């Protein structure tokens, strides 16, 4: 069989720091055989550090500000339209601080993923690392999942466990989880690019290398 060479275009949506975006950029740079191509970085925040990271890497950027639209539906329609125009196959949320409604999700059905800094379904929503620390769990971690209309509730693709140490504080725990996010997210996107991710109801299977696609 011919080697798969066609690139798999993704859009990364980010509202802030963009360290996960940077991890994907770096992953592509050090893995020339990667099939991932970041076609677009979009943000709802004109000052997002993610945008300068994209610009530094020569990636097209887009800023769409929700307040410039008559409502959420119009905003999401516009965002989805611009992403489609860029020929994108997968929308990657990386610290995008907005819930997406069915208006967007029905355009990209099962083609939106997110990374969350806890072992879902525990500790959904904001400050998941702090929630886990305060609860007193002994392990936490990060989860990459498909996005559905709920809060951090879509089918789980992959998780990485991170131990909570006796001398941790919420910041040190968050830092060690973030290190694992940066490893896990590009790896999962590469699986998606290679058609290795199979969704069966809520269960996701990762096809082994060499399995017939
Ligand atoms: C990460 O902790 C991610 O898990 C969560 O938002 C944060 C984004 O960080 N969804 P960054 O902008 O990628 O640095």
Boltz pocket constraint, residues with backbone or C-beta under 6 A from the ligand:
constraints:
  - pocket:
      binder: B
      contacts: [[A, 14], [A, 16], [A, 17], [A, 18], [A, 19], [A, 20], [A, 21], [A, 93], [A, 94], [A, 95], [A, 96], [A, 115], [A, 116], [A, 117], [A, 178], [A, 181]]
      max_distance: 6.0
